[in-house]
Structures are given as structure tokens and as C-alpha cells.
């Protein structure tokens, strides 16, 4: 979290991170691939509703407010994840060089654990909120201080923190796509990589995240620069596990519907994604629901954290950006989020049948009734034969011939969708959504008829979800 300006617009068998997210409601009007949500299945709290799909819905907690019973009542009831607002930042945890103070961080951590919540650590390396002694350092001395700080803080919380924001806000605002000029950046361009490698060694069990703001819009230079860095890190084996999108949406940096594309694109690199500091100026119920549905649509989206409990707790209280009013009452945005979370969490219903394209009226078909691994699927006139009979399993697989699975041959746009011997990988698990889309758990991309084709023989691939009729399917 910082002071935010707006930039102008500008291997095949690897198993993905999250387990199979639970499947959503009804697929089209012809029939269902999953049982519709019932009133009894709906959860009454944000955290409970998110947990149905294996996600969390969290909040930032300030240790100084833990004595406020109204604050802790809401936080304890509604959220299943906690991020310390300031208590684990550099100035709080190492106010004097080599002298660590975990009193505030421990207070938040202990409250969270006592109330059954996971904890996100925030943040280890950042140009802001550095103590005076660190601000005065430079070069190799500062680099050593950074790694010593990471080691000291992570050693204290080793095995206790679900995710760490290892590096925060390292890219410049504007259209340059450059790194932010900071004392850490001036120690050398590899400082982010060093921070992640240090963090992995310090606590191998924690998910290591890069966290930034104004990187939600896929077209912005800052977003593309962060994407390039993450892709490079994954290619070179730098230990990055997740990317955090702060998502402070306001008039200067509004929500854009391509946020889902951004989340999907990063997930396709093989990292988890998370919405880490959500607040929305005016608390639009529609925008809050859109962000929630964007996360639900991406299997590797771990969860959402709102940056504060009530409007009066927000760093932008004048914008009334949160889900609860200052008096603790729920806003319409709260209901829209809860409904979105509950609408995306019904239990998968195993069963067999044909899968028909909405746009084409033709069925998902194994050409020539082939049983050869690697055979790419196509569209064909529905004929009820065994090469068009798909069984949806409780594990999230779509099986044909009892022993072959619908299989993604990659994680990028254009990756072929084929049959392959079932082996349990995330590239063989699928999320069936209420809008009729079928999304790969590993890739976050949609089952797609190439080129919007509707004719016999049109090939099937993965592609970024667009809600086109060539990406919507029903059970016949």
C-alpha cells in the first residue's frame, strides 16, 4: 500500500498450484453438468462462502484496533484470512538495525490464529516505510541489510505465514514500464531476484509473492513490465509463487473488465494470483461483484483481501471504499460479494453425456473414435457414440472411453485440447462455470472452438475466456 498515481493506457506436464476449485451451477439451459446451488449450501459469511471454492476472503488488520469490539466482531465473523496492515513492514519489525521488534506483528498474528484465520505477511522489501537507518544506506551495505532483514523476519515467522509479499511496488508509475528509482533499485537490478531467493531459503513452505498497484489493467505498461519480470523469473527458476494485485480502484485508476485477462495471463505463467488490498471508491456493488467473479473465474486465484474492515478503518476513508459502513452495517456491495461467492461454489455432480457447443450445436468429439494419446478434439454432429460421451468426475476430470481424459496440451492461447491417458494432473482438470464456459484448472483458459468455427471438424483449443458462443457448452 502506498500513494498511488495512475499510469496511462498503453512444460506441458507441470501441475498448477491450486487444487481443483469446486464447480459452479448450471451449464446452459439444455441440461446441467453440476448440481445447481441450493439455499442450504449458501454460506452466510464472506470467508465461509469463499472457502467453498478453496479460496479465502480476508481483510487487513491493525493491531491498534484489536481493542475495538465492534471491529473484532466483524473481522472475526466475516474473514478467514488476515494481512497485518503495518505491523510486519520494515519500520515496524526492525526499527534499529539488527534489533527486531515483533510485538505488533505477533499481536495481529496471534489474534488471527486464535480466531481460525490464515495470515499473509506484508511486506519484506519495499522502498517505502523504511526506518531511518535503512534510508541512509546504499550499495552493498543496503543490499546486505535487505537480506538480513528478510532472514530475521522470516525466521521469526517460519512455518506460520501462508503467503509473503516479498517485494512490494518495484515498478514505476506512468508509461515507461521501468523499475521505480529507489535506494533498493540502485543496489542493482537483481535486487528483486535476490530478495526472492533469500526468502525461499528462509522459509521454503511459504508462498512468495510480488505485490503491486495499478497493474490490473492488462494494457498498461506497468502491467506488461511486471508480466515480463514474472515470465523471466519462471523461465530462470527464480522462486516466485504468486503475484498480488492491490486493486485500489478509484476515479483515477478505475476497474477495467480486462482485469480477468490480466489474472488469467499471469496464472498461465505458472504462478498463483491474489487480490491483496481491495478497496473501491464509492463501494460499487457491481464492481465488487465483478472483481469477485474475476477471481472465481481463474482457478489459480487464491483469494481476495479487502484493505480494512469498515470505512472508518480505511486509509481512504473519505472514499467510502469498503464493504461495511463506519457503524458496522453491511453495504449493498457486501451482499453482491457474498452472492457472487455463493454462486460459484456448488459441488460437482459426476455424470455422463454429450457436451454441445452453444454456437455450433455440434458436440465435443474425438475424431475417428481414436484412442491415441494426443488426438486433438473437434466439433462434430452429435451422434451419441462413445467418442462423444464425457463423464465428469468428482476429481474434476472429463473422461471418455473410461480411461482417457480431456487434456490441455499447454497453458497458453492456442494450446490444443486432446485426449490423453488419465494421470491426475491439473492440465486434466476442468472447472464448469455457470456461464457455460469450461475452464482449465492449470491454465485458467477456456475450452474454445478455433476461430469461432461451427462446422464439422472445427478444432478445439484453449483460449482466453471471452464469453463468446464458441466458448459456451451445454449437456445434452
C-alpha positions as CSV (number, residue, x, y, z in Angstrom):
1,X,0.0,0.0,0.0
2,X,1.3,3.4,-0.9
3,X,0.5,6.7,-2.6
4,X,-0.8,5.7,-6.0
5,X,-0.7,7.5,-9.2
6,X,-2.2,6.2,-12.5
7,X,-0.2,5.0,-15.5
8,X,-1.7,5.8,-18.9
9,X,-3.1,3.0,-21.0
10,X,-0.6,2.0,-23.1
11,X,6.2,-27.5,-19.8
12,X,3.5,-29.5,-20.7
13,X,3.1,-31.8,-17.6
14,X,3.7,-29.2,-15.0
15,X,1.0,-29.3,-12.3
16,X,-0.6,-26.0,-11.4
17,X,-0.9,-24.6,-7.9
18,X,-4.4,-24.7,-6.5
19,X,-6.3,-27.8,-6.2
20,X,-9.4,-28.2,-8.3
21,X,-11.8,-25.3,-7.4
22,X,-15.3,-26.5,-6.8
23,X,-17.6,-26.4,-9.8
24,X,-20.3,-23.8,-10.4
25,X,-24.0,-24.2,-11.0
26,X,-25.9,-24.9,-14.2
27,X,-24.2,-25.2,-17.6
28,X,-26.6,-23.7,-20.2
29,X,-30.3,-24.3,-20.5
30,X,-30.3,-27.8,-22.1
31,X,-29.1,-29.7,-19.0
32,X,-26.7,-29.5,-16.1
33,X,-23.1,-30.6,-15.7
34,X,-23.1,-29.7,-12.0
35,X,-25.8,-29.6,-9.4
36,X,-27.4,-26.1,-9.0
37,X,-26.7,-24.3,-5.8
38,X,-29.3,-24.8,-3.2
39,X,-30.3,-22.4,-0.4
40,X,-28.9,-24.9,2.2
41,X,-25.5,-24.7,0.5
42,X,-25.1,-20.9,0.7
43,X,-22.8,-19.6,3.4
44,X,-23.7,-16.5,5.4
45,X,-20.2,-15.0,5.8
46,X,-17.6,-13.9,3.2
47,X,-14.9,-16.3,4.5
48,X,-17.2,-19.2,4.6
49,X,-18.6,-18.6,1.2
50,X,-15.0,-18.2,-0.3
51,X,-13.9,-21.4,1.4
52,X,-16.4,-23.4,-0.5
53,X,-14.2,-23.0,-3.6
54,X,-10.9,-23.4,-1.8
55,X,-10.3,-19.6,-1.6
56,X,-10.1,-17.1,1.2
57,X,-11.7,-13.7,1.7
58,X,-9.6,-11.7,4.0
59,X,-9.0,-8.2,5.5
60,X,-6.2,-6.0,6.7
61,X,-6.0,-5.8,10.5
62,X,-4.4,-3.1,12.5
63,X,-3.2,-4.1,15.9
64,X,-4.3,-0.8,17.4
65,X,-7.9,-1.6,16.6
66,X,-8.0,-5.0,18.2
67,X,-9.4,-3.4,21.4
68,X,-12.5,-2.3,19.4
69,X,-15.1,-5.0,20.0
70,X,-17.2,-3.9,17.0
71,X,-14.1,-4.1,14.8
72,X,-13.1,-7.5,16.0
73,X,-16.6,-8.9,15.9
74,X,-17.0,-8.1,12.2
75,X,-13.4,-9.3,11.4
76,X,-13.8,-12.5,13.4
77,X,-17.1,-13.4,11.9
78,X,-16.6,-12.5,8.2
79,X,-13.0,-13.2,7.1
80,X,-10.8,-16.3,7.0
81,X,-7.5,-14.6,6.2
82,X,-5.7,-11.6,7.7
83,X,-2.9,-9.3,6.5
84,X,-1.2,-7.1,9.1
85,X,-1.8,-3.5,7.8
86,X,1.6,-2.1,9.0
87,X,2.9,-4.4,11.7
88,X,5.1,-6.5,9.6
89,X,6.6,-3.7,7.5
90,X,10.2,-2.8,7.7
91,X,10.0,0.1,10.1
92,X,7.8,-1.8,12.5
93,X,9.9,-5.1,12.6
94,X,13.4,-3.7,12.5
95,X,13.3,-0.1,13.9
96,X,17.0,-0.2,14.7
97,X,19.5,-2.1,12.6
98,X,19.8,-5.7,13.9
99,X,17.2,-5.1,16.6
100,X,13.9,-6.7,15.7
101,X,10.5,-5.9,17.3
102,X,7.7,-8.3,16.6
103,X,5.2,-7.0,19.2
104,X,2.7,-5.6,16.8
105,X,3.1,-8.3,14.2
106,X,2.7,-11.0,16.9
107,X,-0.4,-9.3,18.2
108,X,-2.1,-9.5,14.8
109,X,-0.8,-13.0,14.1
110,X,-1.9,-14.3,17.5
111,X,-5.4,-12.8,17.1
112,X,-5.7,-14.3,13.6
113,X,-4.7,-17.8,14.6
114,X,-6.8,-17.8,17.8
115,X,-9.8,-16.9,15.5
116,X,-9.0,-19.6,13.0
117,X,-7.6,-17.5,10.2
118,X,-4.5,-17.8,7.9
119,X,-2.0,-14.9,7.8
120,X,-0.4,-13.2,4.8
121,X,2.9,-11.5,5.6
122,X,3.3,-7.9,4.3
123,X,6.0,-6.8,3.4
124,X,9.7,-7.7,3.4
125,X,11.4,-5.4,0.8
126,X,9.9,-2.0,-0.1
127,X,11.2,1.4,-0.9
128,X,8.6,2.9,1.5
129,X,8.2,2.7,5.3
130,X,11.9,2.1,5.7
131,X,13.3,3.1,9.1
132,X,15.7,6.0,9.1
133,X,18.8,3.8,9.5
134,X,17.9,1.9,6.3
135,X,17.1,5.1,4.3
136,X,20.7,6.2,5.0
137,X,22.3,3.1,3.5
138,X,23.2,2.4,-0.1
139,X,25.0,-0.1,-2.3
140,X,26.3,-3.4,-0.9
141,X,25.6,-2.2,2.6
142,X,21.9,-1.7,1.9
143,X,21.8,-5.0,-0.1
144,X,23.2,-6.9,3.0
145,X,20.7,-5.1,5.2
146,X,17.8,-6.1,3.0
147,X,18.8,-9.8,3.0
148,X,19.4,-9.7,6.8
149,X,16.0,-8.2,7.3
150,X,14.3,-10.8,5.2
151,X,16.1,-13.6,7.1
152,X,15.3,-12.1,10.5
153,X,11.6,-11.6,10.0
154,X,11.1,-14.9,8.2
155,X,13.0,-16.8,10.8
156,X,10.6,-15.4,13.5
157,X,7.5,-16.5,11.5
158,X,8.9,-19.6,9.8
159,X,6.2,-22.1,9.1
160,X,3.4,-19.7,10.2
161,X,2.8,-17.5,7.2
162,X,0.7,-18.7,4.2
163,X,2.0,-16.0,1.8
164,X,4.7,-13.3,2.0
165,X,4.7,-10.2,-0.1
166,X,8.4,-10.4,-0.6
167,X,8.8,-7.4,-2.7
168,X,6.3,-4.5,-2.9
169,X,5.8,-1.8,-5.6
170,X,9.1,-2.0,-7.5
171,X,7.8,-0.6,-10.8
172,X,7.4,3.0,-11.8
173,X,4.1,4.7,-12.5
174,X,3.5,6.0,-15.9
175,X,4.1,4.7,-19.4
176,X,7.8,3.8,-19.2
177,X,7.5,0.3,-17.9
178,X,10.7,1.0,-16.0
179,X,11.7,0.0,-12.5
180,X,11.0,2.5,-9.8
181,X,14.0,4.6,-8.9
182,X,14.6,3.7,-5.2
183,X,17.6,3.1,-2.9
184,X,17.0,-0.7,-3.3
185,X,16.9,-0.4,-7.1
186,X,20.2,1.5,-7.1
187,X,21.8,-1.5,-5.4
188,X,21.5,-3.3,-8.8
189,X,18.7,-4.6,-11.0
190,X,18.9,-8.1,-9.5
191,X,17.7,-6.9,-6.1
192,X,14.2,-8.4,-6.5
193,X,15.6,-11.8,-7.5
194,X,18.0,-11.7,-4.6
195,X,15.1,-11.0,-2.2
196,X,13.1,-13.9,-3.5
197,X,16.0,-16.3,-3.4
198,X,16.7,-15.2,0.2
199,X,13.1,-15.6,1.2
200,X,12.9,-19.2,-0.3
201,X,15.9,-20.2,1.7
202,X,14.5,-18.6,4.8
203,X,11.1,-20.3,4.7
204,X,10.6,-22.9,1.9
205,X,7.0,-23.6,3.0
206,X,5.7,-20.0,2.4
207,X,4.2,-18.8,-0.9
208,X,6.4,-16.0,-2.2
209,X,4.5,-13.1,-3.8
210,X,5.4,-10.0,-5.8
211,X,2.8,-7.2,-4.9
212,X,2.0,-4.0,-6.8
213,X,-0.7,-1.5,-7.6
214,X,-2.1,-0.1,-10.9
215,X,-1.2,-3.4,-12.6
216,X,-4.8,-4.6,-13.0
217,X,-5.4,-3.2,-16.5
218,X,-3.8,-5.6,-19.0
219,X,-3.0,-2.8,-21.5
220,X,-0.9,-0.7,-19.1
221,X,2.9,-0.5,-19.5
222,X,3.4,-1.2,-15.7
223,X,1.3,-4.4,-16.0
224,X,3.3,-5.6,-19.0
225,X,6.6,-4.8,-17.3
226,X,5.6,-6.9,-14.3
227,X,4.4,-9.7,-16.5
228,X,7.8,-9.7,-18.3
229,X,9.6,-9.9,-15.0
230,X,7.5,-12.8,-13.7
231,X,7.9,-14.7,-17.0
232,X,11.6,-14.2,-16.8
233,X,11.7,-15.4,-13.2
234,X,9.7,-18.5,-14.1
235,X,11.9,-19.3,-17.1
236,X,15.1,-19.0,-15.0
237,X,13.9,-20.7,-11.9
238,X,13.7,-17.7,-9.6
239,X,11.4,-18.8,-6.8
240,X,8.3,-16.7,-7.3
241,X,5.0,-18.4,-6.4
242,X,2.3,-15.7,-6.7
243,X,1.5,-12.2,-7.8
244,X,-0.6,-9.8,-5.7
245,X,-2.8,-7.2,-7.3
246,X,-3.6,-4.5,-4.8
247,X,-6.7,-3.3,-6.7
248,X,-7.2,0.1,-5.2
249,X,-9.9,1.1,-7.7
250,X,-10.9,4.8,-7.9
251,X,-11.7,7.6,-10.3
252,X,-8.0,7.9,-11.3
253,X,-7.5,4.2,-11.6
254,X,-10.9,2.6,-12.4
255,X,-11.7,-1.1,-12.7
256,X,-11.5,-2.4,-16.2
257,X,-13.2,-5.6,-17.4
258,X,-9.8,-6.8,-18.8
259,X,-8.7,-7.5,-15.2
260,X,-9.8,-11.1,-15.7
261,X,-7.5,-11.3,-18.7
262,X,-4.7,-10.0,-16.5
263,X,-5.3,-12.6,-13.8
264,X,-5.6,-15.4,-16.4
265,X,-2.4,-14.3,-18.2
266,X,-0.3,-14.3,-15.1
267,X,-1.8,-17.6,-13.9
268,X,-0.8,-19.1,-17.3
269,X,2.8,-18.4,-16.4
270,X,2.6,-20.9,-13.6
271,X,2.1,-18.6,-10.6
272,X,-0.9,-18.1,-8.3
273,X,-2.6,-14.8,-8.2
274,X,-4.4,-12.9,-5.5
275,X,-6.3,-9.7,-4.9
276,X,-4.3,-8.3,-2.0
277,X,-5.6,-4.8,-1.0
278,X,-9.0,-4.3,-2.5
279,X,-10.9,-1.1,-2.0
280,X,-13.3,0.6,-4.5
281,X,-14.2,4.2,-4.3
282,X,-17.9,4.5,-3.6
283,X,-18.1,0.7,-2.9
284,X,-20.0,0.0,-6.2
285,X,-21.8,-3.3,-5.7
286,X,-21.4,-4.1,-9.4
287,X,-17.7,-3.6,-9.3
288,X,-17.2,-5.5,-6.2
289,X,-19.1,-8.4,-7.7
290,X,-17.1,-8.2,-10.9
291,X,-13.8,-8.4,-9.1
292,X,-15.0,-11.4,-7.0
293,X,-16.2,-13.1,-10.2
294,X,-12.9,-12.4,-11.9
295,X,-11.1,-14.2,-9.1
296,X,-13.6,-17.1,-9.2
297,X,-13.1,-17.5,-12.9
298,X,-9.4,-18.1,-12.5
299,X,-8.6,-21.4,-10.8
300,X,-5.2,-20.1,-9.6
301,X,-6.7,-17.1,-7.9
302,X,-6.1,-17.8,-4.2
303,X,-8.5,-15.3,-2.8
304,X,-9.3,-11.7,-2.1
305,X,-8.3,-9.3,0.8
306,X,-10.1,-6.0,1.4
307,X,-7.9,-3.3,2.8
308,X,-9.7,-2.7,6.1
309,X,-13.0,-3.7,7.8
310,X,-15.2,-0.6,7.9
311,X,-15.0,2.7,6.0
312,X,-13.7,4.4,9.1
313,X,-10.8,1.9,9.2
314,X,-9.7,2.6,5.6
315,X,-6.6,4.5,4.6
316,X,-9.1,6.1,2.1
317,X,-12.0,6.6,4.4
318,X,-13.2,9.7,2.5
319,X,-13.9,7.5,-0.5
320,X,-16.2,5.1,1.5
321,X,-14.5,2.2,-0.3
322,X,-15.2,-0.9,1.9
323,X,-18.0,-3.4,2.4
324,X,-19.0,-2.1,5.9
325,X,-20.2,1.4,6.9
326,X,-18.5,3.1,9.8
327,X,-21.3,1.9,12.1
328,X,-20.6,-1.7,11.1
329,X,-23.7,-2.1,8.9
330,X,-23.3,-4.1,5.7
331,X,-23.4,-2.2,2.4
332,X,-25.1,-3.5,-0.8
333,X,-21.6,-4.3,-2.0
334,X,-21.3,-6.8,0.8
335,X,-24.4,-8.6,-0.4
336,X,-23.1,-8.6,-4.0
337,X,-19.8,-10.2,-3.0
338,X,-21.5,-12.8,-0.8
339,X,-23.9,-13.7,-3.6
340,X,-21.0,-14.0,-6.1
341,X,-19.0,-16.2,-3.7
342,X,-22.1,-18.4,-3.0
343,X,-23.0,-18.6,-6.7
344,X,-19.6,-20.0,-7.5
345,X,-19.4,-22.9,-5.1
346,X,-21.8,-25.7,-5.7
347,X,-20.5,-29.3,-5.6
348,X,-19.6,-31.1,-8.8
349,X,-22.1,-33.7,-9.9
350,X,-20.5,-36.7,-11.7
351,X,-22.3,-37.9,-14.7
352,X,-22.0,-38.8,-18.4
353,X,-23.3,-37.3,-21.6
354,X,-22.6,-35.3,-24.7
355,X,-21.2,-31.8,-24.5
356,X,-22.7,-29.5,-27.1
357,X,-21.3,-26.1,-28.3
358,X,-23.8,-23.3,-27.9
359,X,-22.6,-21.5,-31.0
360,X,-22.3,-24.6,-33.3
361,X,-24.9,-27.0,-32.0
362,X,-22.3,-29.7,-32.5
363,X,-20.7,-32.0,-30.0
364,X,-17.3,-32.3,-28.4
365,X,-15.9,-35.2,-30.4
366,X,-12.8,-37.5,-30.6
367,X,-12.1,-37.7,-34.4
368,X,-12.5,-41.1,-35.9
369,X,-13.2,-42.6,-32.4
370,X,-9.4,-42.6,-31.9
371,X,-8.0,-43.8,-28.6
372,X,-4.4,-42.5,-29.4
373,X,-2.9,-40.1,-26.8
374,X,-2.6,-36.6,-28.3
375,X,-5.6,-36.8,-30.6
376,X,-7.0,-33.2,-30.8
377,X,-10.7,-32.9,-30.3
378,X,-13.1,-31.3,-32.7
379,X,-16.7,-30.4,-33.2
380,X,-18.9,-32.9,-35.0
381,X,-22.6,-33.6,-35.4
382,X,-24.0,-35.1,-32.2
383,X,-24.4,-38.9,-32.7
384,X,-24.5,-40.4,-29.2
385,X,-21.5,-42.6,-29.9
386,X,-18.9,-43.5,-27.2
387,X,-16.4,-40.9,-28.6
388,X,-18.8,-38.2,-27.6
389,X,-19.7,-39.5,-24.2
390,X,-18.0,-37.5,-21.5
391,X,-18.0,-38.4,-17.8
392,X,-17.4,-35.6,-15.3
393,X,-15.7,-37.0,-12.2
394,X,-15.6,-35.7,-8.7
395,X,-11.9,-35.0,-9.2
396,X,-12.8,-32.5,-12.0
397,X,-11.8,-34.7,-14.9
398,X,-13.8,-35.2,-18.1
399,X,-13.3,-38.8,-19.2
400,X,-14.0,-40.6,-22.4
401,X,-13.8,-44.4,-23.0
402,X,-13.4,-44.7,-19.2
403,X,-9.6,-44.3,-19.3
404,X,-8.8,-41.2,-21.4
405,X,-9.1,-37.7,-20.2
406,X,-9.8,-34.3,-21.7
407,X,-6.2,-32.9,-21.6
408,X,-4.7,-29.5,-22.2
409,X,-1.5,-29.7,-24.3
410,X,-0.2,-26.4,-22.9
411,X,-1.2,-23.4,-20.9
412,X,-1.2,-20.6,-23.5
413,X,-3.7,-19.4,-26.0
414,X,-3.9,-21.9,-28.9
415,X,-2.8,-24.9,-26.8
416,X,-4.6,-27.9,-28.3
417,X,-7.2,-29.8,-26.3
418,X,-6.8,-33.5,-26.7
419,X,-7.3,-36.9,-25.2
420,X,-4.6,-38.4,-23.0
421,X,-4.3,-41.3,-20.6
422,X,-5.6,-40.0,-17.2
423,X,-2.9,-39.3,-14.8
424,X,-4.4,-36.7,-12.3
425,X,-2.5,-33.6,-13.5
426,X,-4.1,-30.1,-13.2
427,X,-4.0,-29.9,-17.0
428,X,-6.6,-32.7,-17.0
429,X,-8.9,-30.9,-14.5
430,X,-11.7,-28.6,-15.5
431,X,-14.0,-26.1,-13.9
432,X,-17.5,-26.0,-15.2
433,X,-18.9,-22.5,-14.9
434,X,-22.5,-21.2,-14.7
435,X,-22.0,-19.1,-17.8
436,X,-21.4,-22.3,-19.8
437,X,-17.7,-22.0,-20.0
438,X,-15.3,-24.9,-19.3
439,X,-12.0,-23.6,-17.8
440,X,-8.8,-25.4,-17.4
441,X,-7.6,-25.5,-13.8
442,X,-4.0,-25.2,-14.7
443,X,-4.2,-22.6,-17.4
444,X,-7.3,-20.5,-16.4
445,X,-8.2,-20.5,-20.1
446,X,-11.5,-21.6,-21.7
447,X,-12.4,-24.5,-23.9
448,X,-12.7,-22.8,-27.3
449,X,-13.8,-23.7,-30.9
450,X,-11.0,-22.4,-33.0
451,X,-11.8,-19.2,-34.9
452,X,-15.4,-19.2,-33.7
453,X,-15.9,-22.1,-36.1
454,X,-19.2,-24.0,-36.1
455,X,-18.6,-26.6,-38.9
456,X,-17.8,-30.3,-38.5
457,X,-14.0,-30.7,-37.9
458,X,-13.5,-27.4,-36.2
459,X,-10.6,-28.0,-33.8
460,X,-10.8,-27.4,-30.0
461,X,-8.2,-25.3,-28.2
462,X,-7.6,-23.3,-25.1
463,X,-8.1,-19.5,-25.3
464,X,-8.6,-16.5,-23.0
465,X,-12.2,-16.5,-21.8
466,X,-14.4,-14.0,-23.8
467,X,-18.0,-15.4,-23.2
468,X,-18.3,-16.0,-26.9
469,X,-20.8,-18.7,-28.0
470,X,-17.8,-20.7,-29.2
471,X,-16.7,-21.0,-25.6
472,X,-20.1,-21.9,-24.1
473,X,-21.3,-25.5,-23.8
474,X,-24.3,-27.5,-22.6
475,X,-25.0,-31.1,-21.7
476,X,-27.4,-32.9,-24.0
